[in-house]
């Protein structure tokens, strides 16, 4: 909690990185709910969604644009100054594939962002975006009970099978939690399924590495952007929210679901996708904890002016 003399506006929040679809969607939703938004983007310009951000900037005086660099601590602090909340997400450019180097970049970024949260006196809560891939990958996963937010992917297993996306999300989230607990940052984590944004989907999506095994294990799950954004806002605005929340509203457990997803990834609805050899699987992952928060969430509500 910030000292009384520090200027703080609980309706001012930061979205970082705001250069991709989830970030832009968060900015749009938060503006509609009455927040003042600091939209911080990584890289030069305003990223792949620069047109959307600039349009929003021209239409709304409550939006402020910032450049940030995951390796430049001060640029992160500058974007957060005066904010009571942070919505943090790390999504590399579409033309950059996950590898060991990108794992290090994501982990370093998470470290710098949480360190900055601890130093910004106005900061009250950080919502950290992670992934279901930080939950489901481990050696004895088939023998485990149903997966929920208490499960963690095993870094050594991810390295062994070159599951770089899962490794990055797991280690970055663990780094964030360690810093949050050490520095006293109120952090809540949203572990998202595969984000179904048509323009961003491809068969090369790093989330999909090991998709056949996830299907067999009953843990291949998806989420649409509106539901994911609502989940972020809900856990931010719910004082009792804590810990991790698995976020998905679709489970791929039947052959026809797998065929539908394959067509979305290939961007060809007419492609003759085959379900030969596939059998239905039992869903072995649940998000009851998030569903309880969402019951009381008013998606159309506004913060107090």
ChimeraX commands (.cxc) that place a marker at each C-alpha (Angstrom):
marker #1 position 0.00,0.00,0.00 radius 0.5
marker #1 position 1.37,3.42,-0.93 radius 0.5
marker #1 position 1.98,6.06,1.76 radius 0.5
marker #1 position -0.70,8.75,2.13 radius 0.5
marker #1 position 1.47,11.49,0.64 radius 0.5
marker #1 position 2.04,9.64,-2.63 radius 0.5
marker #1 position -0.21,10.76,-5.47 radius 0.5
marker #1 position -2.28,7.74,-6.40 radius 0.5
marker #1 position -5.27,7.27,-8.66 radius 0.5
marker #1 position -6.75,3.80,-8.29 radius 0.5
marker #1 position -8.37,4.25,-11.72 radius 0.5
marker #1 position -4.98,4.51,-13.44 radius 0.5
marker #1 position -3.46,1.26,-14.70 radius 0.5
marker #1 position -0.64,0.19,-17.00 radius 0.5
marker #1 position -0.87,-2.42,-19.78 radius 0.5
marker #1 position 2.50,-3.87,-20.80 radius 0.5
marker #1 position 3.20,-5.11,-23.49 radius 0.5
marker #1 position 0.33,-3.42,-25.35 radius 0.5
marker #1 position 1.65,-4.11,-28.85 radius 0.5
marker #1 position -0.16,-7.41,-29.49 radius 0.5
marker #1 position -3.79,-8.48,-29.64 radius 0.5
marker #1 position -4.26,-9.29,-25.95 radius 0.5
marker #1 position -2.63,-6.03,-24.89 radius 0.5
marker #1 position -4.71,-3.92,-27.25 radius 0.5
marker #1 position -7.89,-5.71,-26.19 radius 0.5
marker #1 position -7.06,-5.04,-22.54 radius 0.5
marker #1 position -6.49,-1.36,-23.31 radius 0.5
marker #1 position -9.85,-1.12,-25.11 radius 0.5
marker #1 position -11.76,-2.85,-22.31 radius 0.5
marker #1 position -10.14,-0.83,-19.54 radius 0.5
marker #1 position -10.86,2.44,-21.32 radius 0.5
marker #1 position -14.51,1.43,-21.69 radius 0.5
marker #1 position -14.62,0.74,-17.94 radius 0.5
marker #1 position -13.43,4.26,-17.18 radius 0.5
marker #1 position -9.76,3.65,-16.38 radius 0.5
marker #1 position -6.88,5.93,-17.29 radius 0.5
marker #1 position -4.53,3.60,-19.18 radius 0.5
marker #1 position -0.76,3.74,-19.68 radius 0.5
marker #1 position -0.22,1.55,-22.76 radius 0.5
marker #1 position 3.45,0.51,-22.84 radius 0.5
marker #1 position 4.80,-1.26,-25.89 radius 0.5
marker #1 position 8.04,-3.14,-26.41 radius 0.5
marker #1 position 10.20,-2.55,-29.44 radius 0.5
marker #1 position 10.16,0.30,-31.91 radius 0.5
marker #1 position 6.94,2.07,-32.83 radius 0.5
marker #1 position 3.81,0.60,-31.34 radius 0.5
marker #1 position 4.18,-2.93,-32.65 radius 0.5
marker #1 position 1.88,-5.01,-34.79 radius 0.5
marker #1 position -1.22,-3.29,-33.39 radius 0.5
marker #1 position 0.08,0.26,-33.87 radius 0.5
marker #1 position -2.95,1.29,-35.90 radius 0.5
marker #1 position -5.37,0.22,-33.17 radius 0.5
marker #1 position -3.41,1.96,-30.43 radius 0.5
marker #1 position -3.04,5.20,-32.37 radius 0.5
marker #1 position -6.75,5.18,-33.18 radius 0.5
marker #1 position -7.58,4.72,-29.50 radius 0.5
marker #1 position -5.10,7.45,-28.58 radius 0.5
marker #1 position -6.80,9.86,-30.96 radius 0.5
marker #1 position -10.23,9.03,-29.58 radius 0.5
marker #1 position -9.57,8.93,-25.85 radius 0.5
marker #1 position -7.80,11.41,-23.59 radius 0.5
marker #1 position -7.50,8.78,-20.86 radius 0.5
marker #1 position -4.96,6.81,-22.91 radius 0.5
marker #1 position -1.24,7.56,-22.63 radius 0.5
marker #1 position 1.35,5.82,-24.81 radius 0.5
marker #1 position 4.80,4.72,-23.64 radius 0.5
marker #1 position 7.74,2.82,-25.09 radius 0.5
marker #1 position 9.37,0.24,-22.84 radius 0.5
marker #1 position 12.25,-2.17,-23.17 radius 0.5
marker #1 position 12.35,-5.46,-21.24 radius 0.5
marker #1 position 16.06,-4.85,-20.56 radius 0.5
marker #1 position 15.63,-1.16,-19.65 radius 0.5
marker #1 position 14.41,-1.07,-16.05 radius 0.5
marker #1 position 13.93,2.69,-16.01 radius 0.5
marker #1 position 11.67,2.66,-19.08 radius 0.5
marker #1 position 9.44,0.13,-17.30 radius 0.5
marker #1 position 9.29,2.26,-14.16 radius 0.5
marker #1 position 8.48,5.37,-16.21 radius 0.5
marker #1 position 5.49,3.65,-17.84 radius 0.5
marker #1 position 4.14,2.52,-14.46 radius 0.5
marker #1 position 4.53,5.80,-12.56 radius 0.5
marker #1 position 1.26,6.91,-10.98 radius 0.5
marker #1 position -0.46,3.58,-11.71 radius 0.5
marker #1 position -2.31,1.52,-9.11 radius 0.5
marker #1 position -2.42,-1.59,-11.29 radius 0.5
marker #1 position -0.42,-3.43,-13.92 radius 0.5
marker #1 position -1.57,-5.89,-16.57 radius 0.5
marker #1 position 1.56,-7.60,-17.83 radius 0.5
marker #1 position 1.82,-9.91,-20.82 radius 0.5
marker #1 position 4.78,-11.07,-22.87 radius 0.5
marker #1 position 4.12,-12.02,-26.50 radius 0.5
marker #1 position 7.05,-12.05,-28.94 radius 0.5
marker #1 position 6.59,-10.83,-32.52 radius 0.5
marker #1 position 4.95,-13.40,-34.79 radius 0.5
marker #1 position 8.10,-13.73,-36.87 radius 0.5
marker #1 position 10.20,-14.66,-33.82 radius 0.5
marker #1 position 10.10,-18.29,-32.76 radius 0.5
marker #1 position 10.63,-19.51,-29.22 radius 0.5
marker #1 position 14.14,-20.80,-28.45 radius 0.5
marker #1 position 16.56,-20.79,-25.53 radius 0.5
marker #1 position 17.45,-17.13,-26.13 radius 0.5
marker #1 position 13.82,-16.02,-26.05 radius 0.5
marker #1 position 13.31,-17.98,-22.83 radius 0.5
marker #1 position 16.02,-15.83,-21.23 radius 0.5
marker #1 position 14.47,-12.64,-22.62 radius 0.5
marker #1 position 11.06,-13.49,-21.19 radius 0.5
marker #1 position 12.48,-14.41,-17.79 radius 0.5
marker #1 position 14.55,-11.24,-17.62 radius 0.5
marker #1 position 11.53,-9.16,-18.62 radius 0.5
marker #1 position 9.40,-10.72,-15.86 radius 0.5
marker #1 position 12.14,-10.04,-13.33 radius 0.5
marker #1 position 12.47,-6.38,-14.32 radius 0.5
marker #1 position 8.73,-5.79,-14.38 radius 0.5
marker #1 position 8.12,-7.25,-10.91 radius 0.5
marker #1 position 11.13,-5.39,-9.53 radius 0.5
marker #1 position 9.65,-2.19,-10.97 radius 0.5
marker #1 position 6.27,-2.96,-9.38 radius 0.5
marker #1 position 7.99,-3.10,-6.00 radius 0.5
marker #1 position 9.62,0.29,-6.57 radius 0.5
marker #1 position 6.55,2.16,-7.89 radius 0.5
marker #1 position 4.94,3.39,-4.67 radius 0.5
marker #1 position 1.47,3.73,-6.16 radius 0.5
marker #1 position 1.30,0.10,-7.35 radius 0.5
marker #1 position -1.35,-1.96,-5.59 radius 0.5
marker #1 position -1.86,-5.07,-7.75 radius 0.5
marker #1 position -0.17,-6.73,-10.72 radius 0.5
marker #1 position -1.99,-9.16,-13.01 radius 0.5
marker #1 position 0.59,-11.40,-14.65 radius 0.5
marker #1 position -0.32,-13.32,-17.82 radius 0.5
marker #1 position 1.12,-16.81,-17.97 radius 0.5
marker #1 position 0.01,-19.93,-19.82 radius 0.5
marker #1 position -1.55,-23.34,-19.34 radius 0.5
marker #1 position 1.75,-24.63,-20.74 radius 0.5
marker #1 position 3.28,-23.61,-17.39 radius 0.5
marker #1 position 0.95,-26.16,-15.76 radius 0.5
marker #1 position 0.64,-29.35,-17.81 radius 0.5
marker #1 position 4.14,-30.52,-18.83 radius 0.5
marker #1 position 5.84,-32.96,-16.48 radius 0.5
marker #1 position 7.26,-36.46,-16.45 radius 0.5
marker #1 position 4.41,-38.26,-14.65 radius 0.5
marker #1 position 1.57,-36.19,-16.07 radius 0.5
marker #1 position -0.47,-39.20,-17.22 radius 0.5
marker #1 position -0.58,-40.57,-13.69 radius 0.5
marker #1 position -1.58,-37.25,-12.16 radius 0.5
marker #1 position -5.09,-36.34,-11.11 radius 0.5
marker #1 position -6.96,-33.59,-12.94 radius 0.5
marker #1 position -4.83,-30.50,-13.51 radius 0.5
marker #1 position -5.65,-27.24,-11.79 radius 0.5
marker #1 position -3.79,-24.10,-10.74 radius 0.5
marker #1 position -1.75,-26.01,-8.15 radius 0.5
marker #1 position 0.20,-27.91,-10.83 radius 0.5
marker #1 position 3.45,-26.73,-12.39 radius 0.5
marker #1 position 5.31,-27.78,-15.52 radius 0.5
marker #1 position 8.78,-29.16,-14.83 radius 0.5
marker #1 position 11.59,-27.03,-16.34 radius 0.5
marker #1 position 13.92,-30.01,-16.84 radius 0.5
marker #1 position 11.20,-31.90,-18.71 radius 0.5
marker #1 position 10.56,-28.86,-20.91 radius 0.5
marker #1 position 14.27,-28.50,-21.69 radius 0.5
marker #1 position 14.60,-32.20,-22.49 radius 0.5
marker #1 position 11.85,-32.05,-25.12 radius 0.5
marker #1 position 12.61,-28.49,-26.28 radius 0.5
marker #1 position 9.23,-27.18,-25.14 radius 0.5
marker #1 position 10.55,-23.62,-25.18 radius 0.5
marker #1 position 7.19,-21.87,-24.83 radius 0.5
marker #1 position 6.33,-23.96,-21.78 radius 0.5
marker #1 position 9.80,-23.44,-20.33 radius 0.5
marker #1 position 9.64,-19.66,-20.82 radius 0.5
marker #1 position 6.20,-19.36,-19.26 radius 0.5
marker #1 position 7.09,-21.64,-16.35 radius 0.5
marker #1 position 10.40,-20.04,-15.40 radius 0.5
marker #1 position 9.16,-16.48,-16.02 radius 0.5
marker #1 position 6.12,-17.06,-13.82 radius 0.5
marker #1 position 8.18,-18.70,-11.07 radius 0.5
marker #1 position 10.59,-15.74,-11.21 radius 0.5
marker #1 position 7.67,-13.32,-10.92 radius 0.5
marker #1 position 6.18,-15.17,-7.96 radius 0.5
marker #1 position 9.52,-15.29,-6.15 radius 0.5
marker #1 position 9.98,-11.54,-6.54 radius 0.5
marker #1 position 6.37,-10.75,-5.67 radius 0.5
marker #1 position 6.63,-12.66,-2.41 radius 0.5
marker #1 position 10.05,-11.24,-1.58 radius 0.5
marker #1 position 9.13,-7.62,-2.38 radius 0.5
marker #1 position 5.56,-7.70,-1.07 radius 0.5
marker #1 position 3.86,-7.19,-4.44 radius 0.5
marker #1 position 0.17,-8.18,-4.61 radius 0.5
marker #1 position 0.25,-10.34,-7.75 radius 0.5
marker #1 position -2.42,-12.49,-9.38 radius 0.5
marker #1 position -1.65,-14.76,-12.33 radius 0.5
marker #1 position -3.87,-15.73,-15.27 radius 0.5
marker #1 position -2.72,-18.94,-16.98 radius 0.5
marker #1 position -4.31,-18.81,-20.41 radius 0.5
marker #1 position -5.12,-21.55,-22.88 radius 0.5
marker #1 position -4.35,-21.19,-26.60 radius 0.5
marker #1 position -5.62,-17.72,-27.57 radius 0.5
marker #1 position -8.02,-18.00,-30.51 radius 0.5
marker #1 position -7.36,-14.84,-32.50 radius 0.5
marker #1 position -7.70,-15.77,-36.16 radius 0.5
marker #1 position -5.10,-13.32,-37.45 radius 0.5
marker #1 position -2.46,-14.61,-35.00 radius 0.5
marker #1 position -3.11,-18.34,-35.29 radius 0.5
marker #1 position -0.78,-20.62,-37.23 radius 0.5
marker #1 position 0.37,-24.23,-37.20 radius 0.5
marker #1 position 3.73,-22.90,-35.97 radius 0.5
marker #1 position 2.25,-21.35,-32.82 radius 0.5
marker #1 position 4.72,-22.24,-30.04 radius 0.5
marker #1 position 1.85,-23.11,-27.70 radius 0.5
marker #1 position 1.06,-26.02,-30.02 radius 0.5
marker #1 position 4.39,-27.80,-29.57 radius 0.5
marker #1 position 3.31,-31.16,-28.20 radius 0.5
marker #1 position -0.34,-30.60,-29.13 radius 0.5
marker #1 position -0.92,-34.30,-29.87 radius 0.5
marker #1 position 0.24,-35.20,-26.37 radius 0.5
marker #1 position -1.90,-32.45,-24.83 radius 0.5
marker #1 position -4.91,-33.83,-26.73 radius 0.5
marker #1 position -4.23,-37.36,-25.49 radius 0.5
marker #1 position -3.80,-36.08,-21.93 radius 0.5
marker #1 position -7.09,-34.14,-22.05 radius 0.5
marker #1 position -5.41,-30.77,-21.40 radius 0.5
marker #1 position -5.54,-29.07,-24.83 radius 0.5
marker #1 position -7.64,-25.98,-24.06 radius 0.5
marker #1 position -8.42,-22.71,-25.83 radius 0.5
marker #1 position -9.68,-19.27,-24.89 radius 0.5
marker #1 position -11.23,-16.45,-26.88 radius 0.5
marker #1 position -9.89,-12.96,-26.39 radius 0.5
marker #1 position -13.05,-11.48,-24.83 radius 0.5
marker #1 position -13.18,-14.13,-22.13 radius 0.5
marker #1 position -9.45,-13.77,-21.44 radius 0.5
marker #1 position -9.74,-9.99,-21.12 radius 0.5
marker #1 position -12.75,-10.33,-18.80 radius 0.5
marker #1 position -10.76,-12.76,-16.65 radius 0.5
marker #1 position -7.88,-10.29,-16.31 radius 0.5
marker #1 position -10.18,-7.44,-15.31 radius 0.5
marker #1 position -12.17,-9.68,-12.96 radius 0.5
marker #1 position -9.15,-10.84,-10.95 radius 0.5
marker #1 position -7.86,-7.27,-10.82 radius 0.5
marker #1 position -11.13,-5.84,-9.52 radius 0.5
marker #1 position -11.86,-8.68,-7.08 radius 0.5
marker #1 position -10.13,-7.82,-3.78 radius 0.5
marker #1 position -10.16,-11.45,-2.63 radius 0.5
marker #1 position -8.51,-12.78,-5.82 radius 0.5
marker #1 position -5.21,-14.52,-5.12 radius 0.5
marker #1 position -2.70,-16.88,-6.67 radius 0.5
marker #1 position -3.10,-18.49,-10.08 radius 0.5
marker #1 position -6.21,-18.84,-12.26 radius 0.5
marker #1 position -6.43,-21.24,-15.20 radius 0.5
marker #1 position -8.28,-19.45,-17.99 radius 0.5
marker #1 position -9.99,-21.26,-20.87 radius 0.5
marker #1 position -13.49,-21.58,-22.29 radius 0.5
marker #1 position -12.90,-24.37,-24.77 radius 0.5
marker #1 position -11.51,-27.89,-24.44 radius 0.5
marker #1 position -10.34,-29.94,-27.43 radius 0.5
marker #1 position -11.31,-33.46,-26.39 radius 0.5
marker #1 position -13.14,-34.88,-29.42 radius 0.5
marker #1 position -11.98,-35.61,-32.98 radius 0.5
marker #1 position -14.31,-33.00,-34.47 radius 0.5
marker #1 position -12.87,-30.38,-32.09 radius 0.5
marker #1 position -9.36,-31.28,-33.21 radius 0.5
marker #1 position -10.35,-30.98,-36.87 radius 0.5
marker #1 position -11.93,-27.57,-36.24 radius 0.5
marker #1 position -8.78,-26.34,-34.49 radius 0.5
marker #1 position -6.57,-27.66,-37.29 radius 0.5
marker #1 position -8.58,-25.68,-39.82 radius 0.5
marker #1 position -8.32,-22.51,-37.73 radius 0.5
marker #1 position -4.55,-22.93,-37.51 radius 0.5
marker #1 position -4.20,-23.53,-41.24 radius 0.5
marker #1 position -6.56,-20.61,-42.17 radius 0.5
marker #1 position -8.30,-22.88,-44.66 radius 0.5
marker #1 position -11.86,-23.85,-43.78 radius 0.5
marker #1 position -12.03,-26.01,-46.92 radius 0.5
marker #1 position -8.91,-28.00,-46.10 radius 0.5
marker #1 position -9.74,-31.70,-45.78 radius 0.5
marker #1 position -8.49,-32.12,-42.20 radius 0.5
marker #1 position -8.55,-35.71,-41.01 radius 0.5
marker #1 position -9.49,-37.15,-37.64 radius 0.5
marker #1 position -8.26,-40.63,-38.55 radius 0.5
marker #1 position -6.72,-42.35,-35.57 radius 0.5
marker #1 position -8.14,-39.87,-33.07 radius 0.5
marker #1 position -10.42,-40.96,-30.28 radius 0.5
marker #1 position -12.30,-38.89,-27.76 radius 0.5
marker #1 position -10.39,-38.10,-24.58 radius 0.5
marker #1 position -11.58,-37.16,-21.12 radius 0.5
marker #1 position -10.96,-33.57,-20.08 radius 0.5
marker #1 position -8.40,-33.59,-17.27 radius 0.5
marker #1 position -8.04,-29.90,-16.53 radius 0.5
marker #1 position -10.45,-27.58,-14.74 radius 0.5
marker #1 position -10.79,-23.89,-13.94 radius 0.5
marker #1 position -13.36,-23.87,-11.16 radius 0.5
marker #1 position -11.40,-21.25,-9.25 radius 0.5
marker #1 position -11.71,-18.70,-12.07 radius 0.5
marker #1 position -15.34,-19.60,-12.75 radius 0.5
marker #1 position -16.20,-18.66,-9.17 radius 0.5
marker #1 position -14.67,-15.19,-9.65 radius 0.5
marker #1 position -16.42,-14.72,-12.99 radius 0.5
marker #1 position -19.86,-15.42,-11.50 radius 0.5
marker #1 position -19.77,-12.11,-9.64 radius 0.5
marker #1 position -17.95,-10.12,-12.34 radius 0.5
marker #1 position -19.88,-7.37,-14.09 radius 0.5
marker #1 position -18.34,-7.33,-17.57 radius 0.5
marker #1 position -20.21,-4.17,-18.50 radius 0.5
marker #1 position -19.48,-2.27,-15.32 radius 0.5
marker #1 position -17.39,0.82,-14.83 radius 0.5
marker #1 position -14.95,1.92,-12.16 radius 0.5
marker #1 position -16.00,4.78,-9.94 radius 0.5
marker #1 position -15.20,8.17,-11.42 radius 0.5
marker link #1:1,2 radius 0.2
marker link #1:2,3 radius 0.2
marker link #1:3,4 radius 0.2
marker link #1:4,5 radius 0.2
marker link #1:5,6 radius 0.2
marker link #1:6,7 radius 0.2
marker link #1:7,8 radius 0.2
marker link #1:8,9 radius 0.2
marker link #1:9,10 radius 0.2
marker link #1:10,11 radius 0.2
marker link #1:11,12 radius 0.2
marker link #1:12,13 radius 0.2
marker link #1:13,14 radius 0.2
marker link #1:14,15 radius 0.2
marker link #1:15,16 radius 0.2
marker link #1:16,17 radius 0.2
marker link #1:17,18 radius 0.2
marker link #1:18,19 radius 0.2
marker link #1:19,20 radius 0.2
marker link #1:20,21 radius 0.2
marker link #1:21,22 radius 0.2
marker link #1:22,23 radius 0.2
marker link #1:23,24 radius 0.2
marker link #1:24,25 radius 0.2
marker link #1:25,26 radius 0.2
marker link #1:26,27 radius 0.2
marker link #1:27,28 radius 0.2
marker link #1:28,29 radius 0.2
marker link #1:29,30 radius 0.2
marker link #1:30,31 radius 0.2
marker link #1:31,32 radius 0.2
marker link #1:32,33 radius 0.2
marker link #1:33,34 radius 0.2
marker link #1:34,35 radius 0.2
marker link #1:35,36 radius 0.2
marker link #1:36,37 radius 0.2
marker link #1:37,38 radius 0.2
marker link #1:38,39 radius 0.2
marker link #1:39,40 radius 0.2
marker link #1:40,41 radius 0.2
marker link #1:41,42 radius 0.2
marker link #1:42,43 radius 0.2
marker link #1:43,44 radius 0.2
marker link #1:44,45 radius 0.2
marker link #1:45,46 radius 0.2
marker link #1:46,47 radius 0.2
marker link #1:47,48 radius 0.2
marker link #1:48,49 radius 0.2
marker link #1:49,50 radius 0.2
marker link #1:50,51 radius 0.2
marker link #1:51,52 radius 0.2
marker link #1:52,53 radius 0.2
marker link #1:53,54 radius 0.2
marker link #1:54,55 radius 0.2
marker link #1:55,56 radius 0.2
marker link #1:56,57 radius 0.2
marker link #1:57,58 radius 0.2
marker link #1:58,59 radius 0.2
marker link #1:59,60 radius 0.2
marker link #1:60,61 radius 0.2
marker link #1:61,62 radius 0.2
marker link #1:62,63 radius 0.2
marker link #1:63,64 radius 0.2
marker link #1:64,65 radius 0.2
marker link #1:65,66 radius 0.2
marker link #1:66,67 radius 0.2
marker link #1:67,68 radius 0.2
marker link #1:68,69 radius 0.2
marker link #1:69,70 radius 0.2
marker link #1:70,71 radius 0.2
marker link #1:71,72 radius 0.2
marker link #1:72,73 radius 0.2
marker link #1:73,74 radius 0.2
marker link #1:74,75 radius 0.2
marker link #1:75,76 radius 0.2
marker link #1:76,77 radius 0.2
marker link #1:77,78 radius 0.2
marker link #1:78,79 radius 0.2
marker link #1:79,80 radius 0.2
marker link #1:80,81 radius 0.2
marker link #1:81,82 radius 0.2
marker link #1:82,83 radius 0.2
marker link #1:83,84 radius 0.2
marker link #1:84,85 radius 0.2
marker link #1:85,86 radius 0.2
marker link #1:86,87 radius 0.2
marker link #1:87,88 radius 0.2
marker link #1:88,89 radius 0.2
marker link #1:89,90 radius 0.2
marker link #1:90,91 radius 0.2
marker link #1:91,92 radius 0.2
marker link #1:92,93 radius 0.2
marker link #1:93,94 radius 0.2
marker link #1:94,95 radius 0.2
marker link #1:95,96 radius 0.2
marker link #1:96,97 radius 0.2
marker link #1:97,98 radius 0.2
marker link #1:98,99 radius 0.2
marker link #1:99,100 radius 0.2
marker link #1:100,101 radius 0.2
marker link #1:101,102 radius 0.2
marker link #1:102,103 radius 0.2
marker link #1:103,104 radius 0.2
marker link #1:104,105 radius 0.2
marker link #1:105,106 radius 0.2
marker link #1:106,107 radius 0.2
marker link #1:107,108 radius 0.2
marker link #1:108,109 radius 0.2
marker link #1:109,110 radius 0.2
marker link #1:110,111 radius 0.2
marker link #1:111,112 radius 0.2
marker link #1:112,113 radius 0.2
marker link #1:113,114 radius 0.2
marker link #1:114,115 radius 0.2
marker link #1:115,116 radius 0.2
marker link #1:116,117 radius 0.2
marker link #1:117,118 radius 0.2
marker link #1:118,119 radius 0.2
marker link #1:119,120 radius 0.2
marker link #1:120,121 radius 0.2
marker link #1:121,122 radius 0.2
marker link #1:122,123 radius 0.2
marker link #1:123,124 radius 0.2
marker link #1:124,125 radius 0.2
marker link #1:125,126 radius 0.2
marker link #1:126,127 radius 0.2
marker link #1:127,128 radius 0.2
marker link #1:128,129 radius 0.2
marker link #1:129,130 radius 0.2
marker link #1:130,131 radius 0.2
marker link #1:131,132 radius 0.2
marker link #1:132,133 radius 0.2
marker link #1:133,134 radius 0.2
marker link #1:134,135 radius 0.2
marker link #1:135,136 radius 0.2
marker link #1:136,137 radius 0.2
marker link #1:137,138 radius 0.2
marker link #1:138,139 radius 0.2
marker link #1:139,140 radius 0.2
marker link #1:140,141 radius 0.2
marker link #1:141,142 radius 0.2
marker link #1:142,143 radius 0.2
marker link #1:143,144 radius 0.2
marker link #1:144,145 radius 0.2
marker link #1:145,146 radius 0.2
marker link #1:146,147 radius 0.2
marker link #1:147,148 radius 0.2
marker link #1:148,149 radius 0.2
marker link #1:149,150 radius 0.2
marker link #1:150,151 radius 0.2
marker link #1:151,152 radius 0.2
marker link #1:152,153 radius 0.2
marker link #1:153,154 radius 0.2
marker link #1:154,155 radius 0.2
marker link #1:155,156 radius 0.2
marker link #1:156,157 radius 0.2
marker link #1:157,158 radius 0.2
marker link #1:158,159 radius 0.2
marker link #1:159,160 radius 0.2
marker link #1:160,161 radius 0.2
marker link #1:161,162 radius 0.2
marker link #1:162,163 radius 0.2
marker link #1:163,164 radius 0.2
marker link #1:164,165 radius 0.2
marker link #1:165,166 radius 0.2
marker link #1:166,167 radius 0.2
marker link #1:167,168 radius 0.2
marker link #1:168,169 radius 0.2
marker link #1:169,170 radius 0.2
marker link #1:170,171 radius 0.2
marker link #1:171,172 radius 0.2
marker link #1:172,173 radius 0.2
marker link #1:173,174 radius 0.2
marker link #1:174,175 radius 0.2
marker link #1:175,176 radius 0.2
marker link #1:176,177 radius 0.2
marker link #1:177,178 radius 0.2
marker link #1:178,179 radius 0.2
marker link #1:179,180 radius 0.2
marker link #1:180,181 radius 0.2
marker link #1:181,182 radius 0.2
marker link #1:182,183 radius 0.2
marker link #1:183,184 radius 0.2
marker link #1:184,185 radius 0.2
marker link #1:185,186 radius 0.2
marker link #1:186,187 radius 0.2
marker link #1:187,188 radius 0.2
marker link #1:188,189 radius 0.2
marker link #1:189,190 radius 0.2
marker link #1:190,191 radius 0.2
marker link #1:191,192 radius 0.2
marker link #1:192,193 radius 0.2
marker link #1:193,194 radius 0.2
marker link #1:194,195 radius 0.2
marker link #1:195,196 radius 0.2
marker link #1:196,197 radius 0.2
marker link #1:197,198 radius 0.2
marker link #1:198,199 radius 0.2
marker link #1:199,200 radius 0.2
marker link #1:200,201 radius 0.2
marker link #1:201,202 radius 0.2
marker link #1:202,203 radius 0.2
marker link #1:203,204 radius 0.2
marker link #1:204,205 radius 0.2
marker link #1:205,206 radius 0.2
marker link #1:206,207 radius 0.2
marker link #1:207,208 radius 0.2
marker link #1:208,209 radius 0.2
marker link #1:209,210 radius 0.2
marker link #1:210,211 radius 0.2
marker link #1:211,212 radius 0.2
marker link #1:212,213 radius 0.2
marker link #1:213,214 radius 0.2
marker link #1:214,215 radius 0.2
marker link #1:215,216 radius 0.2
marker link #1:216,217 radius 0.2
marker link #1:217,218 radius 0.2
marker link #1:218,219 radius 0.2
marker link #1:219,220 radius 0.2
marker link #1:220,221 radius 0.2
marker link #1:221,222 radius 0.2
marker link #1:222,223 radius 0.2
marker link #1:223,224 radius 0.2
marker link #1:224,225 radius 0.2
marker link #1:225,226 radius 0.2
marker link #1:226,227 radius 0.2
marker link #1:227,228 radius 0.2
marker link #1:228,229 radius 0.2
marker link #1:229,230 radius 0.2
marker link #1:230,231 radius 0.2
marker link #1:231,232 radius 0.2
marker link #1:232,233 radius 0.2
marker link #1:233,234 radius 0.2
marker link #1:234,235 radius 0.2
marker link #1:235,236 radius 0.2
marker link #1:236,237 radius 0.2
marker link #1:237,238 radius 0.2
marker link #1:238,239 radius 0.2
marker link #1:239,240 radius 0.2
marker link #1:240,241 radius 0.2
marker link #1:241,242 radius 0.2
marker link #1:242,243 radius 0.2
marker link #1:243,244 radius 0.2
marker link #1:244,245 radius 0.2
marker link #1:245,246 radius 0.2
marker link #1:246,247 radius 0.2
marker link #1:247,248 radius 0.2
marker link #1:248,249 radius 0.2
marker link #1:249,250 radius 0.2
marker link #1:250,251 radius 0.2
marker link #1:251,252 radius 0.2
marker link #1:252,253 radius 0.2
marker link #1:253,254 radius 0.2
marker link #1:254,255 radius 0.2
marker link #1:255,256 radius 0.2
marker link #1:256,257 radius 0.2
marker link #1:257,258 radius 0.2
marker link #1:258,259 radius 0.2
marker link #1:259,260 radius 0.2
marker link #1:260,261 radius 0.2
marker link #1:261,262 radius 0.2
marker link #1:262,263 radius 0.2
marker link #1:263,264 radius 0.2
marker link #1:264,265 radius 0.2
marker link #1:265,266 radius 0.2
marker link #1:266,267 radius 0.2
marker link #1:267,268 radius 0.2
marker link #1:268,269 radius 0.2
marker link #1:269,270 radius 0.2
marker link #1:270,271 radius 0.2
marker link #1:271,272 radius 0.2
marker link #1:272,273 radius 0.2
marker link #1:273,274 radius 0.2
marker link #1:274,275 radius 0.2
marker link #1:275,276 radius 0.2
marker link #1:276,277 radius 0.2
marker link #1:277,278 radius 0.2
marker link #1:278,279 radius 0.2
marker link #1:279,280 radius 0.2
marker link #1:280,281 radius 0.2
marker link #1:281,282 radius 0.2
marker link #1:282,283 radius 0.2
marker link #1:283,284 radius 0.2
marker link #1:284,285 radius 0.2
marker link #1:285,286 radius 0.2
marker link #1:286,287 radius 0.2
marker link #1:287,288 radius 0.2
marker link #1:288,289 radius 0.2
marker link #1:289,290 radius 0.2
marker link #1:290,291 radius 0.2
marker link #1:291,292 radius 0.2
marker link #1:292,293 radius 0.2
marker link #1:293,294 radius 0.2
marker link #1:294,295 radius 0.2
marker link #1:295,296 radius 0.2
marker link #1:296,297 radius 0.2
marker link #1:297,298 radius 0.2
marker link #1:298,299 radius 0.2
marker link #1:299,300 radius 0.2
marker link #1:300,301 radius 0.2
marker link #1:301,302 radius 0.2
marker link #1:302,303 radius 0.2
marker link #1:303,304 radius 0.2
marker link #1:304,305 radius 0.2
view
